[in-house]
Amino acid sequence: MIEDTPKGTPERRDYLSYLLRLWRVGKEEAVWRASLESPHTGERIGFANLDALFAFLRQQTDDEASAVE
């Protein structure tokens, strides 16, 4: 998981930022690939399709919502 908080800050984050890259692979049935890169750490995570990307983003935001409760 990409941690997007500067050192010394609380666990709960109210702001997430990533550099998003999208590209297509394949000719006949092209598939979108994606990667997110943390601007704080430079860590990059890749996704085989958009569903995986969206699932990751949902997890990141759902975890934050549950941490508030």
CHARMM-style PDB file with segment names, atoms N, HN, CA, C and O in Angstrom:
ATOM      1  N   MET     1       0.843  -1.175   0.000  1.00  0.00      PROA
ATOM      2  CA  MET     1       0.000   0.000   0.000  1.00  0.00      PROA
ATOM      3  C   MET     1       0.887   1.237   0.000  1.00  0.00      PROA
ATOM      4  O   MET     1       1.931   1.257   0.651  1.00  0.00      PROA
ATOM      5  N   ILE     2       0.483   2.238  -0.709  1.00  0.00      PROA
ATOM      6  HN  ILE     2      -0.366   2.222  -1.237  1.00  0.00      PROA
ATOM      7  CA  ILE     2       1.241   3.480  -0.774  1.00  0.00      PROA
ATOM      8  C   ILE     2       0.840   4.351   0.403  1.00  0.00      PROA
ATOM      9  O   ILE     2      -0.332   4.694   0.562  1.00  0.00      PROA
ATOM     10  N   GLU     3       1.809   4.702   1.220  1.00  0.00      PROA
ATOM     11  HN  GLU     3       2.761   4.423   1.091  1.00  0.00      PROA
ATOM     12  CA  GLU     3       1.555   5.629   2.318  1.00  0.00      PROA
ATOM     13  C   GLU     3       1.794   7.033   1.797  1.00  0.00      PROA
ATOM     14  O   GLU     3       2.831   7.307   1.193  1.00  0.00      PROA
ATOM     15  N   ASP     4       0.860   7.903   2.023  1.00  0.00      PROA
ATOM     16  HN  ASP     4       0.018   7.680   2.513  1.00  0.00      PROA
ATOM     17  CA  ASP     4       0.928   9.243   1.447  1.00  0.00      PROA
ATOM     18  C   ASP     4       1.005  10.310   2.529  1.00  0.00      PROA
ATOM     19  O   ASP     4       0.666  11.467   2.281  1.00  0.00      PROA
ATOM     20  N   THR     5       1.447   9.934   3.731  1.00  0.00      PROA
ATOM     21  HN  THR     5       1.722   8.994   3.933  1.00  0.00      PROA
ATOM     22  CA  THR     5       1.528  10.911   4.807  1.00  0.00      PROA
ATOM     23  C   THR     5       2.982  11.208   5.113  1.00  0.00      PROA
ATOM     24  O   THR     5       3.804  10.293   5.157  1.00  0.00      PROA
ATOM     25  N   PRO     6       3.312  12.473   5.325  1.00  0.00      PROA
ATOM     26  CA  PRO     6       4.663  12.810   5.753  1.00  0.00      PROA
ATOM     27  C   PRO     6       4.943  12.211   7.121  1.00  0.00      PROA
ATOM     28  O   PRO     6       4.019  12.020   7.911  1.00  0.00      PROA
ATOM     29  N   LYS     7       6.188  11.917   7.409  1.00  0.00      PROA
ATOM     30  HN  LYS     7       6.939  12.073   6.768  1.00  0.00      PROA
ATOM     31  CA  LYS     7       6.553  11.326   8.699  1.00  0.00      PROA
ATOM     32  C   LYS     7       6.148  12.266   9.830  1.00  0.00      PROA
ATOM     33  O   LYS     7       6.250  13.487   9.721  1.00  0.00      PROA
ATOM     34  N   GLY     8       5.681  11.648  10.927  1.00  0.00      PROA
ATOM     35  HN  GLY     8       5.598  10.656  11.015  1.00  0.00      PROA
ATOM     36  CA  GLY     8       5.303  12.429  12.084  1.00  0.00      PROA
ATOM     37  C   GLY     8       3.873  12.931  12.064  1.00  0.00      PROA
ATOM     38  O   GLY     8       3.470  13.662  12.969  1.00  0.00      PROA
ATOM     39  N   THR     9       3.093  12.560  11.055  1.00  0.00      PROA
ATOM     40  HN  THR     9       3.421  11.966  10.320  1.00  0.00      PROA
ATOM     41  CA  THR     9       1.697  12.985  11.013  1.00  0.00      PROA
ATOM     42  C   THR     9       0.813  11.835  11.460  1.00  0.00      PROA
ATOM     43  O   THR     9       1.239  10.681  11.423  1.00  0.00      PROA
ATOM     44  N   PRO    10      -0.404  12.127  11.879  1.00  0.00      PROA
ATOM     45  CA  PRO    10      -1.311  11.062  12.326  1.00  0.00      PROA
ATOM     46  C   PRO    10      -1.624  10.080  11.198  1.00  0.00      PROA
ATOM     47  O   PRO    10      -1.428  10.386  10.022  1.00  0.00      PROA
ATOM     48  N   GLU    11      -2.119   8.885  11.578  1.00  0.00      PROA
ATOM     49  HN  GLU    11      -2.278   8.637  12.533  1.00  0.00      PROA
ATOM     50  CA  GLU    11      -2.459   7.836  10.613  1.00  0.00      PROA
ATOM     51  C   GLU    11      -3.555   8.283   9.651  1.00  0.00      PROA
ATOM     52  O   GLU    11      -3.472   8.006   8.455  1.00  0.00      PROA
ATOM     53  N   ARG    12      -4.569   8.962  10.147  1.00  0.00      PROA
ATOM     54  HN  ARG    12      -4.637   9.187  11.119  1.00  0.00      PROA
ATOM     55  CA  ARG    12      -5.704   9.353   9.320  1.00  0.00      PROA
ATOM     56  C   ARG    12      -5.281  10.424   8.327  1.00  0.00      PROA
ATOM     57  O   ARG    12      -4.629  11.406   8.681  1.00  0.00      PROA
ATOM     58  N   ARG    13      -5.670  10.209   7.076  1.00  0.00      PROA
ATOM     59  HN  ARG    13      -6.200   9.411   6.789  1.00  0.00      PROA
ATOM     60  CA  ARG    13      -5.334  11.175   6.029  1.00  0.00      PROA
ATOM     61  C   ARG    13      -6.609  11.767   5.462  1.00  0.00      PROA
ATOM     62  O   ARG    13      -7.574  11.049   5.203  1.00  0.00      PROA
ATOM     63  N   ASP    14      -6.611  13.064   5.271  1.00  0.00      PROA
ATOM     64  HN  ASP    14      -5.827  13.647   5.482  1.00  0.00      PROA
ATOM     65  CA  ASP    14      -7.750  13.742   4.664  1.00  0.00      PROA
ATOM     66  C   ASP    14      -7.465  14.122   3.224  1.00  0.00      PROA
ATOM     67  O   ASP    14      -8.305  14.723   2.555  1.00  0.00      PROA
ATOM     68  N   TYR    15      -6.284  13.772   2.750  1.00  0.00      PROA
ATOM     69  HN  TYR    15      -5.601  13.283   3.293  1.00  0.00      PROA
ATOM     70  CA  TYR    15      -5.874  14.151   1.410  1.00  0.00      PROA
ATOM     71  C   TYR    15      -4.970  13.062   0.851  1.00  0.00      PROA
ATOM     72  O   TYR    15      -4.024  12.631   1.511  1.00  0.00      PROA
ATOM     73  N   LEU    16      -5.263  12.622  -0.355  1.00  0.00      PROA
ATOM     74  HN  LEU    16      -6.031  12.971  -0.890  1.00  0.00      PROA
ATOM     75  CA  LEU    16      -4.427  11.642  -1.044  1.00  0.00      PROA
ATOM     76  C   LEU    16      -4.014  12.235  -2.381  1.00  0.00      PROA
ATOM     77  O   LEU    16      -4.823  12.876  -3.052  1.00  0.00      PROA
ATOM     78  N   SER    17      -2.776  12.028  -2.768  1.00  0.00      PROA
ATOM     79  HN  SER    17      -2.120  11.507  -2.223  1.00  0.00      PROA
ATOM     80  CA  SER    17      -2.350  12.494  -4.079  1.00  0.00      PROA
ATOM     81  C   SER    17      -1.476  11.430  -4.730  1.00  0.00      PROA
ATOM     82  O   SER    17      -0.631  10.805  -4.089  1.00  0.00      PROA
ATOM     83  N   TYR    18      -1.709  11.252  -6.007  1.00  0.00      PROA
ATOM     84  HN  TYR    18      -2.395  11.760  -6.527  1.00  0.00      PROA
ATOM     85  CA  TYR    18      -0.952  10.289  -6.800  1.00  0.00      PROA
ATOM     86  C   TYR    18      -0.766  10.863  -8.196  1.00  0.00      PROA
ATOM     87  O   TYR    18      -1.583  11.650  -8.673  1.00  0.00      PROA
ATOM     88  N   LEU    19       0.311  10.462  -8.835  1.00  0.00      PROA
ATOM     89  HN  LEU    19       0.975   9.823  -8.448  1.00  0.00      PROA
ATOM     90  CA  LEU    19       0.479  10.718 -10.254  1.00  0.00      PROA
ATOM     91  C   LEU    19      -0.106   9.498 -10.962  1.00  0.00      PROA
ATOM     92  O   LEU    19       0.352   8.375 -10.753  1.00  0.00      PROA
ATOM     93  N   LEU    20      -1.111   9.720 -11.793  1.00  0.00      PROA
ATOM     94  HN  LEU    20      -1.483  10.633 -11.963  1.00  0.00      PROA
ATOM     95  CA  LEU    20      -1.790   8.644 -12.514  1.00  0.00      PROA
ATOM     96  C   LEU    20      -1.257   8.553 -13.932  1.00  0.00      PROA
ATOM     97  O   LEU    20      -1.180   9.555 -14.643  1.00  0.00      PROA
ATOM     98  N   ARG    21      -0.891   7.342 -14.336  1.00  0.00      PROA
ATOM     99  HN  ARG    21      -0.954   6.528 -13.758  1.00  0.00      PROA
ATOM    100  CA  ARG    21      -0.492   7.094 -15.728  1.00  0.00      PROA
ATOM    101  C   ARG    21      -1.432   6.040 -16.301  1.00  0.00      PROA
ATOM    102  O   ARG    21      -1.714   5.033 -15.651  1.00  0.00      PROA
ATOM    103  N   LEU    22      -1.916   6.274 -17.522  1.00  0.00      PROA
ATOM    104  HN  LEU    22      -1.687   7.092 -18.050  1.00  0.00      PROA
ATOM    105  CA  LEU    22      -2.786   5.336 -18.231  1.00  0.00      PROA
ATOM    106  C   LEU    22      -2.211   5.075 -19.609  1.00  0.00      PROA
ATOM    107  O   LEU    22      -1.719   5.997 -20.259  1.00  0.00      PROA
ATOM    108  N   TRP    23      -2.267   3.825 -20.069  1.00  0.00      PROA
ATOM    109  HN  TRP    23      -2.667   3.076 -19.542  1.00  0.00      PROA
ATOM    110  CA  TRP    23      -1.830   3.489 -21.424  1.00  0.00      PROA
ATOM    111  C   TRP    23      -2.561   2.239 -21.883  1.00  0.00      PROA
ATOM    112  O   TRP    23      -3.021   1.443 -21.064  1.00  0.00      PROA
ATOM    113  N   ARG    24      -2.665   2.070 -23.192  1.00  0.00      PROA
ATOM    114  HN  ARG    24      -2.291   2.717 -23.857  1.00  0.00      PROA
ATOM    115  CA  ARG    24      -3.349   0.915 -23.782  1.00  0.00      PROA
ATOM    116  C   ARG    24      -2.325  -0.082 -24.296  1.00  0.00      PROA
ATOM    117  O   ARG    24      -1.278   0.292 -24.825  1.00  0.00      PROA
ATOM    118  N   VAL    25      -2.646  -1.366 -24.129  1.00  0.00      PROA
ATOM    119  HN  VAL    25      -3.496  -1.670 -23.699  1.00  0.00      PROA
ATOM    120  CA  VAL    25      -1.808  -2.435 -24.667  1.00  0.00      PROA
ATOM    121  C   VAL    25      -2.681  -3.355 -25.508  1.00  0.00      PROA
ATOM    122  O   VAL    25      -3.866  -3.529 -25.222  1.00  0.00      PROA
ATOM    123  N   GLY    26      -2.104  -3.931 -26.526  1.00  0.00      PROA
ATOM    124  HN  GLY    26      -1.142  -3.789 -26.758  1.00  0.00      PROA
ATOM    125  CA  GLY    26      -2.843  -4.819 -27.407  1.00  0.00      PROA
ATOM    126  C   GLY    26      -3.376  -4.076 -28.608  1.00  0.00      PROA
ATOM    127  O   GLY    26      -3.542  -2.856 -28.586  1.00  0.00      PROA
ATOM    128  N   LYS    27      -3.642  -4.834 -29.658  1.00  0.00      PROA
ATOM    129  HN  LYS    27      -3.508  -5.825 -29.675  1.00  0.00      PROA
ATOM    130  CA  LYS    27      -4.121  -4.200 -30.887  1.00  0.00      PROA
ATOM    131  C   LYS    27      -5.604  -4.430 -31.093  1.00  0.00      PROA
ATOM    132  O   LYS    27      -6.370  -3.469 -31.175  1.00  0.00      PROA
ATOM    133  N   GLU    28      -6.028  -5.687 -31.178  1.00  0.00      PROA
ATOM    134  HN  GLU    28      -5.406  -6.467 -31.111  1.00  0.00      PROA
ATOM    135  CA  GLU    28      -7.436  -5.957 -31.469  1.00  0.00      PROA
ATOM    136  C   GLU    28      -8.334  -5.662 -30.278  1.00  0.00      PROA
ATOM    137  O   GLU    28      -9.303  -4.911 -30.396  1.00  0.00      PROA
ATOM    138  N   GLU    29      -8.017  -6.248 -29.141  1.00  0.00      PROA
ATOM    139  HN  GLU    29      -7.230  -6.859 -29.046  1.00  0.00      PROA
ATOM    140  CA  GLU    29      -8.801  -6.004 -27.935  1.00  0.00      PROA
ATOM    141  C   GLU    29      -7.915  -5.286 -26.934  1.00  0.00      PROA
ATOM    142  O   GLU    29      -7.439  -5.884 -25.969  1.00  0.00      PROA
ATOM    143  N   ALA    30      -7.699  -4.010 -27.167  1.00  0.00      PROA
ATOM    144  HN  ALA    30      -8.085  -3.524 -27.950  1.00  0.00      PROA
ATOM    145  CA  ALA    30      -6.809  -3.220 -26.320  1.00  0.00      PROA
ATOM    146  C   ALA    30      -7.351  -3.148 -24.894  1.00  0.00      PROA
ATOM    147  O   ALA    30      -8.556  -3.045 -24.665  1.00  0.00      PROA
ATOM    148  N   VAL    31      -6.426  -3.206 -23.956  1.00  0.00      PROA
ATOM    149  HN  VAL    31      -5.447  -3.290 -24.142  1.00  0.00      PROA
ATOM    150  CA  VAL    31      -6.753  -3.142 -22.534  1.00  0.00      PROA
ATOM    151  C   VAL    31      -6.018  -1.948 -21.944  1.00  0.00      PROA
ATOM    152  O   VAL    31      -4.855  -1.700 -22.264  1.00  0.00      PROA
ATOM    153  N   TRP    32      -6.704  -1.214 -21.082  1.00  0.00      PROA
ATOM    154  HN  TRP    32      -7.649  -1.415 -20.822  1.00  0.00      PROA
ATOM    155  CA  TRP    32      -6.065  -0.102 -20.391  1.00  0.00      PROA
ATOM    156  C   TRP    32      -5.278  -0.623 -19.203  1.00  0.00      PROA
ATOM    157  O   TRP    32      -5.777  -1.443 -18.432  1.00  0.00      PROA
ATOM    158  N   ARG    33      -4.056  -0.151 -19.055  1.00  0.00      PROA
ATOM    159  HN  ARG    33      -3.651   0.515 -19.681  1.00  0.00      PROA
ATOM    160  CA  ARG    33      -3.211  -0.408 -17.893  1.00  0.00      PROA
ATOM    161  C   ARG    33      -3.070   0.912 -17.150  1.00  0.00      PROA
ATOM    162  O   ARG    33      -3.316   1.979 -17.713  1.00  0.00      PROA
ATOM    163  N   ALA    34      -2.673   0.833 -15.881  1.00  0.00      PROA
ATOM    164  HN  ALA    34      -2.473  -0.034 -15.424  1.00  0.00      PROA
ATOM    165  CA  ALA    34      -2.541   2.055 -15.093  1.00  0.00      PROA
ATOM    166  C   ALA    34      -1.439   1.892 -14.057  1.00  0.00      PROA
ATOM    167  O   ALA    34      -1.078   0.778 -13.676  1.00  0.00      PROA
ATOM    168  N   SER    35      -0.918   3.017 -13.616  1.00  0.00      PROA
ATOM    169  HN  SER    35      -1.211   3.922 -13.926  1.00  0.00      PROA
ATOM    170  CA  SER    35      -0.023   3.028 -12.460  1.00  0.00      PROA
ATOM    171  C   SER    35      -0.279   4.297 -11.669  1.00  0.00      PROA
ATOM    172  O   SER    35      -0.665   5.330 -12.217  1.00  0.00      PROA
ATOM    173  N   LEU    36      -0.057   4.194 -10.376  1.00  0.00      PROA
ATOM    174  HN  LEU    36       0.256   3.355  -9.931  1.00  0.00      PROA
ATOM    175  CA  LEU    36      -0.117   5.343  -9.482  1.00  0.00      PROA
ATOM    176  C   LEU    36       1.249   5.493  -8.838  1.00  0.00      PROA
ATOM    177  O   LEU    36       1.880   4.506  -8.458  1.00  0.00      PROA
ATOM    178  N   GLU    37       1.699   6.731  -8.717  1.00  0.00      PROA
ATOM    179  HN  GLU    37       1.186   7.532  -9.025  1.00  0.00      PROA
ATOM    180  CA  GLU    37       2.978   6.996  -8.068  1.00  0.00      PROA
ATOM    181  C   GLU    37       2.773   8.017  -6.958  1.00  0.00      PROA
ATOM    182  O   GLU    37       2.131   9.047  -7.161  1.00  0.00      PROA
ATOM    183  N   SER    38       3.314   7.728  -5.802  1.00  0.00      PROA
ATOM    184  HN  SER    38       3.835   6.891  -5.637  1.00  0.00      PROA
ATOM    185  CA  SER    38       3.234   8.659  -4.685  1.00  0.00      PROA
ATOM    186  C   SER    38       4.243   9.781  -4.888  1.00  0.00      PROA
ATOM    187  O   SER    38       5.428   9.510  -5.080  1.00  0.00      PROA
ATOM    188  N   PRO    39       3.799  11.032  -4.848  1.00  0.00      PROA
ATOM    189  CA  PRO    39       4.747  12.132  -4.998  1.00  0.00      PROA
ATOM    190  C   PRO    39       5.654  12.291  -3.771  1.00  0.00      PROA
ATOM    191  O   PRO    39       6.705  12.927  -3.850  1.00  0.00      PROA
ATOM    192  N   HSD    40       5.242  11.711  -2.639  1.00  0.00      PROA
ATOM    193  HN  HSD    40       4.389  11.194  -2.574  1.00  0.00      PROA
ATOM    194  CA  HSD    40       6.029  11.831  -1.404  1.00  0.00      PROA
ATOM    195  C   HSD    40       7.148  10.811  -1.334  1.00  0.00      PROA
ATOM    196  O   HSD    40       8.254  11.124  -0.894  1.00  0.00      PROA
ATOM    197  N   THR    41       6.861   9.585  -1.770  1.00  0.00      PROA
ATOM    198  HN  THR    41       5.962   9.331  -2.128  1.00  0.00      PROA
ATOM    199  CA  THR    41       7.841   8.503  -1.619  1.00  0.00      PROA
ATOM    200  C   THR    41       8.426   8.049  -2.942  1.00  0.00      PROA
ATOM    201  O   THR    41       9.493   7.436  -2.968  1.00  0.00      PROA
ATOM    202  N   GLY    42       7.743   8.339  -4.044  1.00  0.00      PROA
ATOM    203  HN  GLY    42       6.876   8.837  -4.024  1.00  0.00      PROA
ATOM    204  CA  GLY    42       8.193   7.851  -5.348  1.00  0.00      PROA
ATOM    205  C   GLY    42       7.784   6.415  -5.611  1.00  0.00      PROA
ATOM    206  O   GLY    42       8.049   5.882  -6.689  1.00  0.00      PROA
ATOM    207  N   GLU    43       7.140   5.780  -4.637  1.00  0.00      PROA
ATOM    208  HN  GLU    43       6.924   6.213  -3.761  1.00  0.00      PROA
ATOM    209  CA  GLU    43       6.681   4.399  -4.810  1.00  0.00      PROA
ATOM    210  C   GLU    43       5.620   4.343  -5.895  1.00  0.00      PROA
ATOM    211  O   GLU    43       4.745   5.205  -5.969  1.00  0.00      PROA
ATOM    212  N   ARG    44       5.705   3.317  -6.741  1.00  0.00      PROA
ATOM    213  HN  ARG    44       6.416   2.616  -6.681  1.00  0.00      PROA
ATOM    214  CA  ARG    44       4.766   3.160  -7.846  1.00  0.00      PROA
ATOM    215  C   ARG    44       4.092   1.799  -7.732  1.00  0.00      PROA
ATOM    216  O   ARG    44       4.731   0.799  -7.408  1.00  0.00      PROA
ATOM    217  N   ILE    45       2.793   1.780  -8.004  1.00  0.00      PROA
ATOM    218  HN  ILE    45       2.273   2.593  -8.267  1.00  0.00      PROA
ATOM    219  CA  ILE    45       2.046   0.526  -8.015  1.00  0.00      PROA
ATOM    220  C   ILE    45       1.325   0.423  -9.355  1.00  0.00      PROA
ATOM    221  O   ILE    45       0.733   1.394  -9.827  1.00  0.00      PROA
ATOM    222  N   GLY    46       1.378  -0.770  -9.967  1.00  0.00      PROA
ATOM    223  HN  GLY    46       1.859  -1.559  -9.584  1.00  0.00      PROA
ATOM    224  CA  GLY    46       0.774  -0.971 -11.277  1.00  0.00      PROA
ATOM    225  C   GLY    46      -0.533  -1.741 -11.194  1.00  0.00      PROA
ATOM    226  O   GLY    46      -0.766  -2.498 -10.252  1.00  0.00      PROA
ATOM    227  N   PHE    47      -1.379  -1.536 -12.191  1.00  0.00      PROA
ATOM    228  HN  PHE    47      -1.189  -0.921 -12.956  1.00  0.00      PROA
ATOM    229  CA  PHE    47      -2.688  -2.183 -12.256  1.00  0.00      PROA
ATOM    230  C   PHE    47      -2.893  -2.760 -13.642  1.00  0.00      PROA
ATOM    231  O   PHE    47      -2.642  -2.090 -14.643  1.00  0.00      PROA
ATOM    232  N   ALA    48      -3.349  -4.002 -13.705  1.00  0.00      PROA
ATOM    233  HN  ALA    48      -3.553  -4.547 -12.891  1.00  0.00      PROA
ATOM    234  CA  ALA    48      -3.545  -4.706 -14.970  1.00  0.00      PROA
ATOM    235  C   ALA    48      -4.757  -4.200 -15.737  1.00  0.00      PROA
ATOM    236  O   ALA    48      -4.847  -4.385 -16.951  1.00  0.00      PROA
ATOM    237  N   ASN    49      -5.696  -3.557 -15.032  1.00  0.00      PROA
ATOM    238  HN  ASN    49      -5.623  -3.406 -14.047  1.00  0.00      PROA
ATOM    239  CA  ASN    49      -6.893  -3.033 -15.683  1.00  0.00      PROA
ATOM    240  C   ASN    49      -7.500  -1.928 -14.820  1.00  0.00      PROA
ATOM    241  O   ASN    49      -7.075  -1.705 -13.686  1.00  0.00      PROA
ATOM    242  N   LEU    50      -8.480  -1.253 -15.364  1.00  0.00      PROA
ATOM    243  HN  LEU    50      -8.825  -1.434 -16.285  1.00  0.00      PROA
ATOM    244  CA  LEU    50      -9.090  -0.135 -14.648  1.00  0.00      PROA
ATOM    245  C   LEU    50      -9.884  -0.596 -13.432  1.00  0.00      PROA
ATOM    246  O   LEU    50      -9.966   0.127 -12.439  1.00  0.00      PROA
ATOM    247  N   ASP    51     -10.471  -1.795 -13.496  1.00  0.00      PROA
ATOM    248  HN  ASP    51     -10.405  -2.382 -14.303  1.00  0.00      PROA
ATOM    249  CA  ASP    51     -11.207  -2.306 -12.337  1.00  0.00      PROA
ATOM    250  C   ASP    51     -10.282  -2.445 -11.129  1.00  0.00      PROA
ATOM    251  O   ASP    51     -10.672  -2.123 -10.006  1.00  0.00      PROA
ATOM    252  N   ALA    52      -9.066  -2.920 -11.356  1.00  0.00      PROA
ATOM    253  HN  ALA    52      -8.750  -3.182 -12.268  1.00  0.00      PROA
ATOM    254  CA  ALA    52      -8.102  -3.067 -10.259  1.00  0.00      PROA
ATOM    255  C   ALA    52      -7.705  -1.703  -9.703  1.00  0.00      PROA
ATOM    256  O   ALA    52      -7.562  -1.539  -8.492  1.00  0.00      PROA
ATOM    257  N   LEU    53      -7.529  -0.732 -10.587  1.00  0.00      PROA
ATOM    258  HN  LEU    53      -7.646  -0.866 -11.571  1.00  0.00      PROA
ATOM    259  CA  LEU    53      -7.215   0.631 -10.151  1.00  0.00      PROA
ATOM    260  C   LEU    53      -8.335   1.183  -9.282  1.00  0.00      PROA
ATOM    261  O   LEU    53      -8.082   1.712  -8.199  1.00  0.00      PROA
ATOM    262  N   PHE    54      -9.579   1.062  -9.755  1.00  0.00      PROA
ATOM    263  HN  PHE    54      -9.785   0.632 -10.634  1.00  0.00      PROA
ATOM    264  CA  PHE    54     -10.714   1.595  -9.002  1.00  0.00      PROA
ATOM    265  C   PHE    54     -10.882   0.879  -7.672  1.00  0.00      PROA
ATOM    266  O   PHE    54     -11.224   1.509  -6.671  1.00  0.00      PROA
ATOM    267  N   ALA    55     -10.647  -0.435  -7.647  1.00  0.00      PROA
ATOM    268  HN  ALA    55     -10.370  -0.947  -8.460  1.00  0.00      PROA
ATOM    269  CA  ALA    55     -10.741  -1.188  -6.389  1.00  0.00      PROA
ATOM    270  C   ALA    55      -9.712  -0.671  -5.384  1.00  0.00      PROA
ATOM    271  O   ALA    55     -10.018  -0.523  -4.201  1.00  0.00      PROA
ATOM    272  N   PHE    56      -8.504  -0.398  -5.848  1.00  0.00      PROA
ATOM    273  HN  PHE    56      -8.255  -0.518  -6.809  1.00  0.00      PROA
ATOM    274  CA  PHE    56      -7.467   0.137  -4.967  1.00  0.00      PROA
ATOM    275  C   PHE    56      -7.889   1.499  -4.411  1.00  0.00      PROA
ATOM    276  O   PHE    56      -7.750   1.752  -3.214  1.00  0.00      PROA
ATOM    277  N   LEU    57      -8.398   2.364  -5.269  1.00  0.00      PROA
ATOM    278  HN  LEU    57      -8.512   2.159  -6.241  1.00  0.00      PROA
ATOM    279  CA  LEU    57      -8.818   3.690  -4.814  1.00  0.00      PROA
ATOM    280  C   LEU    57      -9.991   3.603  -3.837  1.00  0.00      PROA
ATOM    281  O   LEU    57     -10.056   4.360  -2.869  1.00  0.00      PROA
ATOM    282  N   ARG    58     -10.916   2.677  -4.096  1.00  0.00      PROA
ATOM    283  HN  ARG    58     -10.863   2.062  -4.883  1.00  0.00      PROA
ATOM    284  CA  ARG    58     -12.026   2.481  -3.152  1.00  0.00      PROA
ATOM    285  C   ARG    58     -11.498   2.034  -1.799  1.00  0.00      PROA
ATOM    286  O   ARG    58     -11.949   2.516  -0.760  1.00  0.00      PROA
ATOM    287  N   GLN    59     -10.538   1.108  -1.812  1.00  0.00      PROA
ATOM    288  HN  GLN    59     -10.172   0.716  -2.656  1.00  0.00      PROA
ATOM    289  CA  GLN    59      -9.956   0.617  -0.562  1.00  0.00      PROA
ATOM    290  C   GLN    59      -9.269   1.753   0.192  1.00  0.00      PROA
ATOM    291  O   GLN    59      -9.414   1.869   1.409  1.00  0.00      PROA
ATOM    292  N   GLN    60      -8.534   2.575  -0.516  1.00  0.00      PROA
ATOM    293  HN  GLN    60      -8.417   2.480  -1.504  1.00  0.00      PROA
ATOM    294  CA  GLN    60      -7.843   3.689   0.129  1.00  0.00      PROA
ATOM    295  C   GLN    60      -8.828   4.642   0.787  1.00  0.00      PROA
ATOM    296  O   GLN    60      -8.587   5.097   1.905  1.00  0.00      PROA
ATOM    297  N   THR    61      -9.916   4.948   0.126  1.00  0.00      PROA
ATOM    298  HN  THR    61     -10.111   4.578  -0.782  1.00  0.00      PROA
ATOM    299  CA  THR    61     -10.881   5.892   0.677  1.00  0.00      PROA
ATOM    300  C   THR    61     -11.796   5.236   1.704  1.00  0.00      PROA
ATOM    301  O   THR    61     -12.190   5.888   2.671  1.00  0.00      PROA
ATOM    302  N   ASP    62     -12.148   3.962   1.523  1.00  0.00      PROA
ATOM    303  HN  ASP    62     -11.828   3.431   0.737  1.00  0.00      PROA
ATOM    304  CA  ASP    62     -12.965   3.259   2.516  1.00  0.00      PROA
ATOM    305  C   ASP    62     -12.210   3.102   3.817  1.00  0.00      PROA
ATOM    306  O   ASP    62     -12.789   3.276   4.890  1.00  0.00      PROA
ATOM    307  N   ASP    63     -10.930   2.778   3.748  1.00  0.00      PROA
ATOM    308  HN  ASP    63     -10.460   2.637   2.877  1.00  0.00      PROA
ATOM    309  CA  ASP    63     -10.125   2.650   4.962  1.00  0.00      PROA
ATOM    310  C   ASP    63     -10.099   3.947   5.719  1.00  0.00      PROA
ATOM    311  O   ASP    63     -10.156   3.944   6.949  1.00  0.00      PROA
ATOM    312  N   GLU    64     -10.013   5.071   5.011  1.00  0.00      PROA
ATOM    313  HN  GLU    64      -9.966   5.073   4.013  1.00  0.00      PROA
ATOM    314  CA  GLU    64      -9.994   6.365   5.665  1.00  0.00      PROA
ATOM    315  C   GLU    64     -11.338   6.659   6.332  1.00  0.00      PROA
ATOM    316  O   GLU    64     -11.385   7.195   7.439  1.00  0.00      PROA
ATOM    317  N   ALA    65     -12.422   6.307   5.653  1.00  0.00      PROA
ATOM    318  HN  ALA    65     -12.384   5.871   4.754  1.00  0.00      PROA
ATOM    319  CA  ALA    65     -13.748   6.566   6.228  1.00  0.00      PROA
ATOM    320  C   ALA    65     -13.950   5.753   7.490  1.00  0.00      PROA
ATOM    321  O   ALA    65     -14.516   6.256   8.461  1.00  0.00      PROA
ATOM    322  N   SER    66     -13.496   4.501   7.500  1.00  0.00      PROA
ATOM    323  HN  SER    66     -13.035   4.092   6.711  1.00  0.00      PROA
ATOM    324  CA  SER    66     -13.682   3.666   8.679  1.00  0.00      PROA
ATOM    325  C   SER    66     -12.771   4.105   9.820  1.00  0.00      PROA
ATOM    326  O   SER    66     -13.095   3.864  10.983  1.00  0.00      PROA
ATOM    327  N   ALA    67     -11.638   4.744   9.520  1.00  0.00      PROA
ATOM    328  HN  ALA    67     -11.375   4.940   8.575  1.00  0.00      PROA
ATOM    329  CA  ALA    67     -10.732   5.212  10.560  1.00  0.00      PROA
ATOM    330  C   ALA    67     -11.319   6.404  11.306  1.00  0.00      PROA
ATOM    331  O   ALA    67     -10.954   6.655  12.455  1.00  0.00      PROA
ATOM    332  N   VAL    68     -12.222   7.136  10.668  1.00  0.00      PROA
ATOM    333  HN  VAL    68     -12.518   6.931   9.736  1.00  0.00      PROA
ATOM    334  CA  VAL    68     -12.822   8.318  11.279  1.00  0.00      PROA
ATOM    335  C   VAL    68     -13.858   7.925  12.312  1.00  0.00      PROA
ATOM    336  O   VAL    68     -14.021   8.609  13.322  1.00  0.00      PROA
ATOM    337  N   GLU    69     -14.565   6.820  12.065  1.00  0.00      PROA
ATOM    338  HN  GLU    69     -14.432   6.265  11.244  1.00  0.00      PROA
ATOM    339  CA  GLU    69     -15.674   6.418  12.936  1.00  0.00      PROA
ATOM    340  C   GLU    69     -15.241   5.999  14.300  1.00  0.00      PROA
ATOM    341  OT1 GLU    69     -16.077   5.638  15.129  1.00  0.00      PROA
TER     342      GLU     69
END
